[in-house]
Amino acid sequence: MMNGNVEPLRKAVSCPNCSSDSARSHYPFCSKRCREMDLHRWFSGSYVLASQEPEFSEDE
Ligand SMILES: [Zn+2]
């Protein structure tokens, strides 16, 4: 509501992480969780995660 930079709907894209429908606010991912998980994947080569992340459930 307060976001003045809302983008128009794009064509439907599946979340690269779990293949669910993507959300505009987390494009092209379906959720913040999937976006972060993807980032973690990228960073895993350079950073050691200090916190334990729950295993990805494909039943989401
Ligand atoms: Zn997802």
N, CA, C, O and the ligand as a Tripos MOL2 file, in Angstrom:
@<TRIPOS>MOLECULE
protein
  241   239    61     0     0
PROTEIN
NO_CHARGES

@<TRIPOS>ATOM
      1 N           0.8260   -1.1980    0.0000 N.3       1 MET1
      2 CA          0.0000    0.0000    0.0000 C.3       1 MET1
      3 C           0.8650    1.2550    0.0000 C.2       1 MET1
      4 O           0.5770    2.2250   -0.7010 O.2       1 MET1
      5 N           1.9260    1.2210    0.7950 N.am      2 MET2
      6 CA          2.8010    2.3820    0.8860 C.3       2 MET2
      7 C           3.9150    2.3320   -0.1510 C.2       2 MET2
      8 O           4.7260    3.2510   -0.2650 O.2       2 MET2
      9 N           3.9340    1.2490   -0.8920 N.am      3 ASN3
     10 CA          4.9850    1.0780   -1.8850 C.3       3 ASN3
     11 C           4.6240    1.8260   -3.1620 C.2       3 ASN3
     12 O           3.6550    1.4740   -3.8340 O.2       3 ASN3
     13 N           5.3830    2.8390   -3.4960 N.am      4 GLY4
     14 CA          5.0870    3.6250   -4.6780 C.3       4 GLY4
     15 C           5.7790    3.1120   -5.9190 C.2       4 GLY4
     16 O           5.7710    3.7610   -6.9650 O.2       4 GLY4
     17 N           6.3780    1.9390   -5.7940 N.am      5 ASN5
     18 CA          7.1450    1.3990   -6.9130 C.3       5 ASN5
     19 C           6.6620    0.0020   -7.2820 C.2       5 ASN5
     20 O           7.4520   -0.8910   -7.5850 O.2       5 ASN5
     21 N           5.3530   -0.1580   -7.2460 N.am      6 VAL6
     22 CA          4.7750   -1.4620   -7.5680 C.3       6 VAL6
     23 C           4.8720   -1.7080   -9.0710 C.2       6 VAL6
     24 O           4.4650   -0.8730   -9.8790 O.2       6 VAL6
     25 N           5.4030   -2.8370   -9.4200 N.am      7 GLU7
     26 CA          5.5450   -3.1630  -10.8300 C.3       7 GLU7
     27 C           4.3060   -3.8900  -11.3390 C.2       7 GLU7
     28 O           3.6260   -4.5870  -10.5850 O.2       7 GLU7
     29 N           4.0290   -3.7220  -12.5990 N.am      8 PRO8
     30 CA          2.8780   -4.4260  -13.1850 C.3       8 PRO8
     31 C           3.1220   -5.9240  -13.2170 C.2       8 PRO8
     32 O           4.2600   -6.3890  -13.1590 O.2       8 PRO8
     33 N           2.0530   -6.6530  -13.3090 N.am      9 LEU9
     34 CA          2.1760   -8.1070  -13.3850 C.3       9 LEU9
     35 C           2.9560   -8.5160  -14.6220 C.2       9 LEU9
     36 O           2.7400   -8.0100  -15.7240 O.2       9 LEU9
     37 N           3.8530   -9.4300  -14.4030 N.am     10 ARG10
     38 CA          4.5640   -9.9960  -15.5420 C.3      10 ARG10
     39 C           3.9730  -11.3580  -15.8430 C.2      10 ARG10
     40 O           3.0820  -11.8350  -15.1410 O.2      10 ARG10
     41 N           4.4730  -11.9620  -16.8740 N.am     11 LYS11
     42 CA          3.9930  -13.3040  -17.1770 C.3      11 LYS11
     43 C           4.3220  -14.2440  -16.0200 C.2      11 LYS11
     44 O           5.3110  -14.0570  -15.3110 O.2      11 LYS11
     45 N           3.4960  -15.2320  -15.8500 N.am     12 ALA12
     46 CA          3.6730  -16.1610  -14.7470 C.3      12 ALA12
     47 C           5.0080  -16.8810  -14.8420 C.2      12 ALA12
     48 O           5.3650  -17.4350  -15.8820 O.2      12 ALA12
     49 N           5.7280  -16.8600  -13.7460 N.am     13 VAL13
     50 CA          7.0150  -17.5380  -13.6960 C.3      13 VAL13
     51 C           7.0330  -18.4270  -12.4670 C.2      13 VAL13
     52 O           6.6000  -18.0250  -11.3870 O.2      13 VAL13
     53 N           7.5280  -19.6170  -12.6380 N.am     14 SER14
     54 CA          7.6050  -20.5190  -11.5040 C.3      14 SER14
     55 C           8.8240  -20.2000  -10.6590 C.2      14 SER14
     56 O           9.8770  -19.8200  -11.1710 O.2      14 SER14
     57 N           8.6610  -20.3590   -9.3740 N.am     15 CYS15
     58 CA          9.7610  -20.1450   -8.4570 C.3      15 CYS15
     59 C          10.9190  -21.0810   -8.8100 C.2      15 CYS15
     60 O          10.7260  -22.2920   -8.9230 O.2      15 CYS15
     61 N          12.1180  -20.5260   -8.9830 N.am     16 PRO16
     62 CA         13.2710  -21.3670   -9.3320 C.3      16 PRO16
     63 C          13.6000  -22.3700   -8.2350 C.2      16 PRO16
     64 O          14.2730  -23.3720   -8.4760 O.2      16 PRO16
     65 N          13.1250  -22.0940   -7.0460 N.am     17 ASN17
     66 CA         13.4650  -22.9410   -5.9070 C.3      17 ASN17
     67 C          12.4880  -24.0890   -5.7210 C.2      17 ASN17
     68 O          12.9010  -25.2180   -5.4550 O.2      17 ASN17
     69 N          11.2080  -23.8170   -5.8570 N.am     18 CYS18
     70 CA         10.2230  -24.8580   -5.5590 C.3      18 CYS18
     71 C           9.1430  -24.9890   -6.6300 C.2      18 CYS18
     72 O           8.2280  -25.8040   -6.5060 O.2      18 CYS18
     73 N           9.2580  -24.1760   -7.6850 N.am     19 SER19
     74 CA          8.3360  -24.2760   -8.8190 C.3      19 SER19
     75 C           6.9150  -23.8360   -8.4990 C.2      19 SER19
     76 O           5.9910  -24.0700   -9.2770 O.2      19 SER19
     77 N           6.7500  -23.1970   -7.3500 N.am     20 SER20
     78 CA          5.4360  -22.6290   -7.0840 C.3      20 SER20
     79 C           5.2770  -21.3300   -7.8560 C.2      20 SER20
     80 O           6.2450  -20.8170   -8.4180 O.2      20 SER20
     81 N           4.0710  -20.8000   -7.8860 N.am     21 ASP21
     82 CA          3.8590  -19.5210   -8.5540 C.3      21 ASP21
     83 C           4.6770  -18.4410   -7.8720 C.2      21 ASP21
     84 O           4.7060  -18.3490   -6.6440 O.2      21 ASP21
     85 N           5.3330  -17.6370   -8.6660 N.am     22 SER22
     86 CA          6.1420  -16.5750   -8.0950 C.3      22 SER22
     87 C           5.2700  -15.4320   -7.6110 C.2      22 SER22
     88 O           4.1400  -15.2480   -8.0650 O.2      22 SER22
     89 N           5.8220  -14.6710   -6.6820 N.am     23 ALA23
     90 CA          5.1010  -13.5110   -6.1610 C.3      23 ALA23
     91 C           5.8140  -12.2460   -6.6000 C.2      23 ALA23
     92 O           7.0430  -12.1990   -6.6570 O.2      23 ALA23
     93 N           5.0340  -11.2230   -6.9100 N.am     24 ARG24
     94 CA          5.6360   -9.9680   -7.3730 C.3      24 ARG24
     95 C           6.6550   -9.4290   -6.3840 C.2      24 ARG24
     96 O           7.7320   -8.9680   -6.7600 O.2      24 ARG24
     97 N           6.2910   -9.4970   -5.1140 N.am     25 SER25
     98 CA          7.1470   -8.9000   -4.1010 C.3      25 SER25
     99 C           8.4510   -9.6700   -3.9300 C.2      25 SER25
    100 O           9.4060   -9.1630   -3.3420 O.2      25 SER25
    101 N           8.4850  -10.8830   -4.4430 N.am     26 HIS26
    102 CA          9.6920  -11.6940   -4.2830 C.3      26 HIS26
    103 C          10.1640  -12.2250   -5.6320 C.2      26 HIS26
    104 O          10.9490  -13.1700   -5.7050 O.2      26 HIS26
    105 N           9.6730  -11.6000   -6.6920 N.am     27 TYR27
    106 CA          9.9950  -12.0370   -8.0460 C.3      27 TYR27
    107 C          11.4770  -12.3300   -8.2010 C.2      27 TYR27
    108 O          12.2810  -11.5330   -7.7170 O.2      27 TYR27
    109 N          11.8980  -13.4150   -8.8380 N.am     28 PRO28
    110 CA         10.9950  -14.4030   -9.4380 C.3      28 PRO28
    111 C          10.6560  -15.5510   -8.4940 C.2      28 PRO28
    112 O          10.2070  -16.6130   -8.9270 O.2      28 PRO28
    113 N          10.8690  -15.3330   -7.2300 N.am     29 PHE29
    114 CA         10.6010  -16.4020   -6.2820 C.3      29 PHE29
    115 C           9.1760  -16.3040   -5.7460 C.2      29 PHE29
    116 O           8.4820  -15.3110   -5.9610 O.2      29 PHE29
    117 N           8.7570  -17.3540   -5.0440 N.am     30 CYS30
    118 CA          7.3830  -17.3740   -4.5430 C.3      30 CYS30
    119 C           7.3150  -16.7440   -3.1650 C.2      30 CYS30
    120 O           6.2400  -16.3490   -2.7150 O.2      30 CYS30
    121 N           8.4460  -16.6460   -2.4930 N.am     31 SER31
    122 CA          8.4290  -16.1620   -1.1190 C.3      31 SER31
    123 C           9.8070  -15.6830   -0.7150 C.2      31 SER31
    124 O          10.8070  -15.9780   -1.3680 O.2      31 SER31
    125 N           9.8350  -14.9430    0.3720 N.am     32 LYS32
    126 CA         11.1100  -14.4730    0.8930 C.3      32 LYS32
    127 C          12.0040  -15.6520    1.2450 C.2      32 LYS32
    128 O          13.2220  -15.6130    1.0660 O.2      32 LYS32
    129 N          11.3730  -16.6860    1.7460 N.am     33 ARG33
    130 CA         12.1210  -17.8680    2.1530 C.3      33 ARG33
    131 C          12.8790  -18.4780    0.9680 C.2      33 ARG33
    132 O          14.0620  -18.8000    1.0730 O.2      33 ARG33
    133 N          12.1810  -18.6280   -0.1500 N.am     34 CYS34
    134 CA         12.8290  -19.2260   -1.3130 C.3      34 CYS34
    135 C          13.9140  -18.2900   -1.8500 C.2      34 CYS34
    136 O          14.9620  -18.7450   -2.3070 O.2      34 CYS34
    137 N          13.6610  -17.0070   -1.7930 N.am     35 ARG35
    138 CA         14.6580  -16.0580   -2.2730 C.3      35 ARG35
    139 C          15.9230  -16.1570   -1.4270 C.2      35 ARG35
    140 O          17.0380  -16.1670   -1.9480 O.2      35 ARG35
    141 N          15.7300  -16.2280   -0.1270 N.am     36 GLU36
    142 CA         16.8860  -16.3190    0.7640 C.3      36 GLU36
    143 C          17.6180  -17.6310    0.5820 C.2      36 GLU36
    144 O          18.8460  -17.6900    0.6470 O.2      36 GLU36
    145 N          16.8530  -18.6760    0.3540 N.am     37 MET37
    146 CA         17.4850  -19.9720    0.1540 C.3      37 MET37
    147 C          18.3450  -19.9660   -1.1000 C.2      37 MET37
    148 O          19.4140  -20.5760   -1.1410 O.2      37 MET37
    149 N          17.8620  -19.2670   -2.1230 N.am     38 ASP38
    150 CA         18.6380  -19.1760   -3.3460 C.3      38 ASP38
    151 C          19.9120  -18.3670   -3.1060 C.2      38 ASP38
    152 O          20.9820  -18.7050   -3.6110 O.2      38 ASP38
    153 N          19.7780  -17.2990   -2.3310 N.am     39 LEU39
    154 CA         20.9500  -16.4910   -1.9950 C.3      39 LEU39
    155 C          21.9530  -17.3240   -1.2060 C.2      39 LEU39
    156 O          23.1600  -17.2550   -1.4380 O.2      39 LEU39
    157 N          21.4400  -18.0990   -0.2870 N.am     40 HIS40
    158 CA         22.3100  -18.9620    0.5120 C.3      40 HIS40
    159 C          23.0700  -19.9160   -0.3910 C.2      40 HIS40
    160 O          24.2370  -20.2310   -0.1580 O.2      40 HIS40
    161 N          22.3880  -20.3590   -1.4110 N.am     41 ARG41
    162 CA         23.0240  -21.2800   -2.3460 C.3      41 ARG41
    163 C          24.2120  -20.5980   -3.0280 C.2      41 ARG41
    164 O          25.2850  -21.1770   -3.2020 O.2      41 ARG41
    165 N          23.9670  -19.3360   -3.4060 N.am     42 TRP42
    166 CA         25.0360  -18.5840   -4.0670 C.3      42 TRP42
    167 C          26.1840  -18.3210   -3.0860 C.2      42 TRP42
    168 O          27.3580  -18.4660   -3.4260 O.2      42 TRP42
    169 N          25.8240  -17.9420   -1.8910 N.am     43 PHE43
    170 CA         26.8370  -17.5460   -0.9190 C.3      43 PHE43
    171 C          27.5670  -18.7370   -0.3320 C.2      43 PHE43
    172 O          28.6430  -18.5870    0.2460 O.2      43 PHE43
    173 N          26.9950  -19.9030   -0.4730 N.am     44 SER44
    174 CA         27.5650  -21.0760    0.1930 C.3      44 SER44
    175 C          28.9930  -21.3320   -0.2670 C.2      44 SER44
    176 O          29.7650  -21.9860    0.4340 O.2      44 SER44
    177 N          29.3460  -20.8230   -1.4340 N.am     45 GLY45
    178 CA         30.6950  -21.0280   -1.9180 C.3      45 GLY45
    179 C          31.7040  -20.1250   -1.2370 C.2      45 GLY45
    180 O          32.9040  -20.3990   -1.2540 O.2      45 GLY45
    181 N          31.2150  -19.0430   -0.6320 N.am     46 SER46
    182 CA         32.1120  -18.0580   -0.0450 C.3      46 SER46
    183 C          31.9250  -17.8950    1.4580 C.2      46 SER46
    184 O          32.8260  -17.4520    2.1700 O.2      46 SER46
    185 N          30.7400  -18.2610    1.9180 N.am     47 TYR47
    186 CA         30.4290  -18.0340    3.3220 C.3      47 TYR47
    187 C          30.0240  -19.3470    4.0000 C.2      47 TYR47
    188 O          29.4360  -20.2400    3.3890 O.2      47 TYR47
    189 N          30.3570  -19.4190    5.2590 N.am     48 VAL48
    190 CA         29.8760  -20.5520    6.0470 C.3      48 VAL48
    191 C          28.6990  -20.0740    6.8840 C.2      48 VAL48
    192 O          28.8210  -19.1510    7.6900 O.2      48 VAL48
    193 N          27.5700  -20.7130    6.6790 N.am     49 LEU49
    194 CA         26.3810  -20.2960    7.4090 C.3      49 LEU49
    195 C          26.5200  -20.6150    8.8890 C.2      49 LEU49
    196 O          26.8290  -21.7410    9.2790 O.2      49 LEU49
    197 N          26.2840  -19.6010    9.6920 N.am     50 ALA50
    198 CA         26.4100  -19.7880   11.1290 C.3      50 ALA50
    199 C          25.1320  -20.3560   11.7260 C.2      50 ALA50
    200 O          25.1640  -21.0930   12.7120 O.2      50 ALA50
    201 N          24.0190  -20.0050   11.1190 N.am     51 SER51
    202 CA         22.7470  -20.4860   11.6460 C.3      51 SER51
    203 C          22.2680  -21.6920   10.8550 C.2      51 SER51
    204 O          22.5980  -21.8590    9.6820 O.2      51 SER51
    205 N          21.5100  -22.4980   11.4980 N.am     52 GLN52
    206 CA         20.9920  -23.6770   10.8250 C.3      52 GLN52
    207 C          19.6680  -23.3520   10.1510 C.2      52 GLN52
    208 O          18.7300  -22.8590   10.7790 O.2      52 GLN52
    209 N          19.6190  -23.6390    8.8760 N.am     53 GLU53
    210 CA         18.3930  -23.4180    8.1440 C.3      53 GLU53
    211 C          17.6360  -24.7420    8.0340 C.2      53 GLU53
    212 O          18.2340  -25.8010    7.8440 O.2      53 GLU53
    213 N          16.3300  -24.6600    8.1570 N.am     54 PRO54
    214 CA         15.5480  -25.8970    8.0190 C.3      54 PRO54
    215 C          15.6650  -26.4530    6.6130 C.2      54 PRO54
    216 O          15.7980  -25.7020    5.6460 O.2      54 PRO54
    217 N          15.6170  -27.7300    6.5070 N.am     55 GLU55
    218 CA         15.6850  -28.3600    5.1940 C.3      55 GLU55
    219 C          14.4950  -27.9080    4.3520 C.2      55 GLU55
    220 O          13.3860  -27.7320    4.8560 O.2      55 GLU55
    221 N          14.7420  -27.7330    3.1030 N.am     56 PHE56
    222 CA         13.6590  -27.3520    2.2160 C.3      56 PHE56
    223 C          12.6680  -28.5030    2.0820 C.2      56 PHE56
    224 O          13.0370  -29.6470    1.8200 O.2      56 PHE56
    225 N          11.4160  -28.1610    2.2690 N.am     57 SER57
    226 CA         10.3720  -29.1690    2.1130 C.3      57 SER57
    227 C           9.7010  -29.0050    0.7710 C.2      57 SER57
    228 O           9.2200  -27.9170    0.4530 O.2      57 SER57
    229 N           9.6550  -30.0410   -0.0130 N.am     58 GLU58
    230 CA          9.0300  -29.9320   -1.3140 C.3      58 GLU58
    231 C           7.5100  -30.0410   -1.2020 C.2      58 GLU58
    232 O           6.7940  -30.0230   -2.2040 O.2      58 GLU58
    233 N           7.0470  -30.1520    0.0080 N.am     59 ASP59
    234 CA          5.6040  -30.2080    0.2550 C.3      59 ASP59
    235 C           5.0840  -28.8760    0.7270 C.2      59 ASP59
    236 O           4.2330  -28.8070    1.6140 O.2      59 ASP59
    237 N           5.5990  -27.8150    0.1310 N.am     60 GLU60
    238 CA          5.2280  -26.4560    0.5270 C.3      60 GLU60
    239 C           4.1020  -25.9350   -0.3340 C.2      60 GLU60
    240 O           3.6550  -24.8030   -0.1470 O.2      60 GLU60
    241 ZN          9.4820  -21.0700   -3.8910 Zn       61 ZN61
@<TRIPOS>BOND
     1     1     2 1
     2     2     3 1
     3     3     4 2
     4     3     5 am
     5     5     6 1
     6     6     7 1
     7     7     8 2
     8     7     9 am
     9     9    10 1
    10    10    11 1
    11    11    12 2
    12    11    13 am
    13    13    14 1
    14    14    15 1
    15    15    16 2
    16    15    17 am
    17    17    18 1
    18    18    19 1
    19    19    20 2
    20    19    21 am
    21    21    22 1
    22    22    23 1
    23    23    24 2
    24    23    25 am
    25    25    26 1
    26    26    27 1
    27    27    28 2
    28    27    29 am
    29    29    30 1
    30    30    31 1
    31    31    32 2
    32    31    33 am
    33    33    34 1
    34    34    35 1
    35    35    36 2
    36    35    37 am
    37    37    38 1
    38    38    39 1
    39    39    40 2
    40    39    41 am
    41    41    42 1
    42    42    43 1
    43    43    44 2
    44    43    45 am
    45    45    46 1
    46    46    47 1
    47    47    48 2
    48    47    49 am
    49    49    50 1
    50    50    51 1
    51    51    52 2
    52    51    53 am
    53    53    54 1
    54    54    55 1
    55    55    56 2
    56    55    57 am
    57    57    58 1
    58    58    59 1
    59    59    60 2
    60    59    61 am
    61    61    62 1
    62    62    63 1
    63    63    64 2
    64    63    65 am
    65    65    66 1
    66    66    67 1
    67    67    68 2
    68    67    69 am
    69    69    70 1
    70    70    71 1
    71    71    72 2
    72    71    73 am
    73    73    74 1
    74    74    75 1
    75    75    76 2
    76    75    77 am
    77    77    78 1
    78    78    79 1
    79    79    80 2
    80    79    81 am
    81    81    82 1
    82    82    83 1
    83    83    84 2
    84    83    85 am
    85    85    86 1
    86    86    87 1
    87    87    88 2
    88    87    89 am
    89    89    90 1
    90    90    91 1
    91    91    92 2
    92    91    93 am
    93    93    94 1
    94    94    95 1
    95    95    96 2
    96    95    97 am
    97    97    98 1
    98    98    99 1
    99    99   100 2
   100    99   101 am
   101   101   102 1
   102   102   103 1
   103   103   104 2
   104   103   105 am
   105   105   106 1
   106   106   107 1
   107   107   108 2
   108   107   109 am
   109   109   110 1
   110   110   111 1
   111   111   112 2
   112   111   113 am
   113   113   114 1
   114   114   115 1
   115   115   116 2
   116   115   117 am
   117   117   118 1
   118   118   119 1
   119   119   120 2
   120   119   121 am
   121   121   122 1
   122   122   123 1
   123   123   124 2
   124   123   125 am
   125   125   126 1
   126   126   127 1
   127   127   128 2
   128   127   129 am
   129   129   130 1
   130   130   131 1
   131   131   132 2
   132   131   133 am
   133   133   134 1
   134   134   135 1
   135   135   136 2
   136   135   137 am
   137   137   138 1
   138   138   139 1
   139   139   140 2
   140   139   141 am
   141   141   142 1
   142   142   143 1
   143   143   144 2
   144   143   145 am
   145   145   146 1
   146   146   147 1
   147   147   148 2
   148   147   149 am
   149   149   150 1
   150   150   151 1
   151   151   152 2
   152   151   153 am
   153   153   154 1
   154   154   155 1
   155   155   156 2
   156   155   157 am
   157   157   158 1
   158   158   159 1
   159   159   160 2
   160   159   161 am
   161   161   162 1
   162   162   163 1
   163   163   164 2
   164   163   165 am
   165   165   166 1
   166   166   167 1
   167   167   168 2
   168   167   169 am
   169   169   170 1
   170   170   171 1
   171   171   172 2
   172   171   173 am
   173   173   174 1
   174   174   175 1
   175   175   176 2
   176   175   177 am
   177   177   178 1
   178   178   179 1
   179   179   180 2
   180   179   181 am
   181   181   182 1
   182   182   183 1
   183   183   184 2
   184   183   185 am
   185   185   186 1
   186   186   187 1
   187   187   188 2
   188   187   189 am
   189   189   190 1
   190   190   191 1
   191   191   192 2
   192   191   193 am
   193   193   194 1
   194   194   195 1
   195   195   196 2
   196   195   197 am
   197   197   198 1
   198   198   199 1
   199   199   200 2
   200   199   201 am
   201   201   202 1
   202   202   203 1
   203   203   204 2
   204   203   205 am
   205   205   206 1
   206   206   207 1
   207   207   208 2
   208   207   209 am
   209   209   210 1
   210   210   211 1
   211   211   212 2
   212   211   213 am
   213   213   214 1
   214   214   215 1
   215   215   216 2
   216   215   217 am
   217   217   218 1
   218   218   219 1
   219   219   220 2
   220   219   221 am
   221   221   222 1
   222   222   223 1
   223   223   224 2
   224   223   225 am
   225   225   226 1
   226   226   227 1
   227   227   228 2
   228   227   229 am
   229   229   230 1
   230   230   231 1
   231   231   232 2
   232   231   233 am
   233   233   234 1
   234   234   235 1
   235   235   236 2
   236   235   237 am
   237   237   238 1
   238   238   239 1
   239   239   240 2
@<TRIPOS>SUBSTRUCTURE
     1 MET1         2 RESIDUE 1 A MET
     2 MET2         6 RESIDUE 1 A MET
     3 ASN3        10 RESIDUE 1 A ASN
     4 GLY4        14 RESIDUE 1 A GLY
     5 ASN5        18 RESIDUE 1 A ASN
     6 VAL6        22 RESIDUE 1 A VAL
     7 GLU7        26 RESIDUE 1 A GLU
     8 PRO8        30 RESIDUE 1 A PRO
     9 LEU9        34 RESIDUE 1 A LEU
    10 ARG10       38 RESIDUE 1 A ARG
    11 LYS11       42 RESIDUE 1 A LYS
    12 ALA12       46 RESIDUE 1 A ALA
    13 VAL13       50 RESIDUE 1 A VAL
    14 SER14       54 RESIDUE 1 A SER
    15 CYS15       58 RESIDUE 1 A CYS
    16 PRO16       62 RESIDUE 1 A PRO
    17 ASN17       66 RESIDUE 1 A ASN
    18 CYS18       70 RESIDUE 1 A CYS
    19 SER19       74 RESIDUE 1 A SER
    20 SER20       78 RESIDUE 1 A SER
    21 ASP21       82 RESIDUE 1 A ASP
    22 SER22       86 RESIDUE 1 A SER
    23 ALA23       90 RESIDUE 1 A ALA
    24 ARG24       94 RESIDUE 1 A ARG
    25 SER25       98 RESIDUE 1 A SER
    26 HIS26      102 RESIDUE 1 A HIS
    27 TYR27      106 RESIDUE 1 A TYR
    28 PRO28      110 RESIDUE 1 A PRO
    29 PHE29      114 RESIDUE 1 A PHE
    30 CYS30      118 RESIDUE 1 A CYS
    31 SER31      122 RESIDUE 1 A SER
    32 LYS32      126 RESIDUE 1 A LYS
    33 ARG33      130 RESIDUE 1 A ARG
    34 CYS34      134 RESIDUE 1 A CYS
    35 ARG35      138 RESIDUE 1 A ARG
    36 GLU36      142 RESIDUE 1 A GLU
    37 MET37      146 RESIDUE 1 A MET
    38 ASP38      150 RESIDUE 1 A ASP
    39 LEU39      154 RESIDUE 1 A LEU
    40 HIS40      158 RESIDUE 1 A HIS
    41 ARG41      162 RESIDUE 1 A ARG
    42 TRP42      166 RESIDUE 1 A TRP
    43 PHE43      170 RESIDUE 1 A PHE
    44 SER44      174 RESIDUE 1 A SER
    45 GLY45      178 RESIDUE 1 A GLY
    46 SER46      182 RESIDUE 1 A SER
    47 TYR47      186 RESIDUE 1 A TYR
    48 VAL48      190 RESIDUE 1 A VAL
    49 LEU49      194 RESIDUE 1 A LEU
    50 ALA50      198 RESIDUE 1 A ALA
    51 SER51      202 RESIDUE 1 A SER
    52 GLN52      206 RESIDUE 1 A GLN
    53 GLU53      210 RESIDUE 1 A GLU
    54 PRO54      214 RESIDUE 1 A PRO
    55 GLU55      218 RESIDUE 1 A GLU
    56 PHE56      222 RESIDUE 1 A PHE
    57 SER57      226 RESIDUE 1 A SER
    58 GLU58      230 RESIDUE 1 A GLU
    59 ASP59      234 RESIDUE 1 A ASP
    60 GLU60      238 RESIDUE 1 A GLU
    61 ZN61       241 GROUP 0 **** ****
